[in-house]
Structure formats: C-alpha cells, structure tokens
C-alpha cells in the first residue's frame, strides 16, 4: 500500500478549508451534490478540476488533462531518503510554487521538522539546526520562500569572480551562494527549464523536464537515480497541469461575461506569439472591477507612454512566457535592489577588464559567457496571485510592487491609475 507523504496532511487542511469556503448554491441540491462529489474525490486523494483554492488575490484553480489532479502519483511520492517529494516545494494552492505563509505554517506545526526543512536548503550547509530556535534562524531565507543554490564558476568562463561579500560568511569567489524562488510546475509551454536555463534541452521540453526531475530526485530528495518510468510519470503529470486565477473578489469568476480566464482555457492554449485577449469582452462591462482588469490588459499589451511593452519579453499569447525561450536581464540581480541578507559578487571580464556586481549571475554561470550574466527565464504569468514573492530572487512582495520595480529598473512610466489597472490585470491571471 502506497504511503501517504507527510506533507499530504497539509493539503488535507487546505482542502477542507476550501470545501467550506468555495462558492456554491447555498442550501440547494446542486450545492449539496457539489460538496459530496468534491468530498468523494478528496477521499480518493484527488483534487477535482477547477476546485477553487483560496489565495491572497481571490481564488485560483488547477486543471489536469487527466480529468483530476492525482495526489497519489510519483510526483507526490518521496523518491529519495529525506521524505521530500516534488509536491513538497510545489503546492497546488500556492500556484504550484510555495509561498512564505505556507512555509511558516509548516514550521510552526512541526517545530521546523517537516521534510521541507532540510540542511540542504538552510542558509548555509553549516547552519545549526539542532533546536527550534536555531532552526528558525538557520532557515530564515527558506521561511521567506527562497531556496539555497550553490554554484561554481564554469571552467570556460569569459570572466573571473574577484570578490565575494556574503552576509552569511559562506559564499566565496570559487563557490557562490544565492537563493531562488521555486518556479511553478504548471503551464509548461516554453522550452526553457529552470530560472537560468540549466536543464534546457534544445527543441525538447519533455527532455528538459526529465533532466530537471532526475536532478531533483538525486539532489533535493537525496535519493538514488530514479527509473525512467518514474521520471516519465513525473514529467507527464507536470505537462498535464494548468493553473490560473479563477475568481477575483469584486470581478467574480474570470470566465464569466465573455472572459476566458481560469485554468481550463489555459490548458488548450498553444504556444504562439500574441497578445493577451482573455478580458477583451470586459472593456465595456458594467462592473468597474472588470473594466479595470481589461484596462490593465491593454496596458500590458500596448505599453506605456515611452513605448515600453511588457509583451516585448512576455510574448506567449495568454501565458506570458517567451515563445523563443529567451532569457533577459531585467536588473533583478543588481545590487541596487538587493535585500540585506543577499550576497554580492564582483566579476571581471578576462578580455576587457570590465567589472560588474551581481547577487545571482543567472544564465552566465551556465554558458560562461559575459553577455549572459544576470539573464533569467521569462516565466509564465498565470496564477501570479498565489505565488508571491516575485522575480527569481523574491525581492518583490506584491503585484503593485512588481509594477513599481519595472518602473524603477527598466524605466516604465505609468500614472497612478495605470499602475493600479496593471496590477489588477496581473492579479486576474
């Protein structure tokens, strides 16, 4: 009999809360039937398609091409020695990422002994995790939703790391330490895998995700190499999952009134270049919240007063990834935007002598090319409301903050009303 992962009990609490809060016909036979059907699915450890999952922006939902989200498969089964599984760091109610509130809850419920809290994701590999107080201190970055990464400069690099300033005293010029947010394991369209593209296989998304899954089993799960059948089951599960915001308070359901929001429509959206048109029908809606979302969509598509367009990088229609899998430097690794607990590294171009500082070198540490430093994946934008903080290093706490960051880092120029409209659109994705 397959053992239920320890982390599954966290899902029990989440889903039981949803069953009590999801909007249904109050007191009707239809409402009773919906609750009974959902309870039956849950007893089978299945997440029904389109089940509303509460998040700070309203409700999100997932949709699987299998007909339901299977919580018992290889994705949710520990493959290694430390009790972790893929779902440990990729929670459906968190948009298949993991937000700080969830991590804090797990810490408080288990005194920091849940499988998520493993020394491999402490502030440093030498952190003291012997007591509750020590664990709370040593997992301070993980409690912010940021996971440890250690990287050595590539042998073929066009640069040298000449200085390291790490507040934790561990990162060096030969072994860099930084932290990244977990990308959502849903809505896969682009061929780029991982923030820095490290597991990308040219022209083959399935192969790239397979490479990532193998590394996760032997790395984050500290297990022996998984069988090809296990890896294929994990990847097939991921490729079948779509997730998006399904309801926003004030605007209501995001697939009502002619709109095409929510995860089910996203499941059939091909990877093609194009604009967002999910909320075109809301441009003249009677509801002011809906009109605001539609205005935000137009700003995203058409750009600001200076001609800068969000869609210049986020080119995939109704998804927001880059159709060509390109990675960009949006200044998120600039020391100008660093938090106090982030390391700064100084790199020098071996050919020109030029120097730059970075908190995370990104693609450059994969390719070794100077021009690739600080470049990161263009992520999918669906389900954003469930997965703050934002950007690869989690330096932005809110969607209004994302708009402000782009104004400060890349020179976008919006009026206060436009800032609110654009944030409302992002929240509805």
Secondary structure, DSSP 8 states (H G I E B T S, - for coil): -----TTHHHHHHHHHHHHHHS---TTSHHHHHHHHHHHHHHHTTEEETT--EEETTEEEEEEETTSEEESSSGGGS--SSSS--GGGS-BGGGTTB--HHHHHHHHHHHTT-STT--GGGSSSTT---SSHHHHHHHTTTGGGT-EEEEE---TT-SEEEEEEE-TTS---SSSEEEEE----SS---SS--STT-TT--TT-HHHHHHHHHHHHHHTTT------HHHHHHHHHHHHTEEEEEEEETTTEETTSTT---SHHHHHT--S-B----TTGGGTT-S-HHHHHHHHHHHHHHH--TTS--GGGT--BTTT-S-TT--EE--STTSGGG--TT--EEEEEETTT--EEEES--BTHHHH--GGGTTBEE----TTGGGS-SBTTTT-B-SHHHHHHHHHHHH-----HHHHHHHHHHHHT-
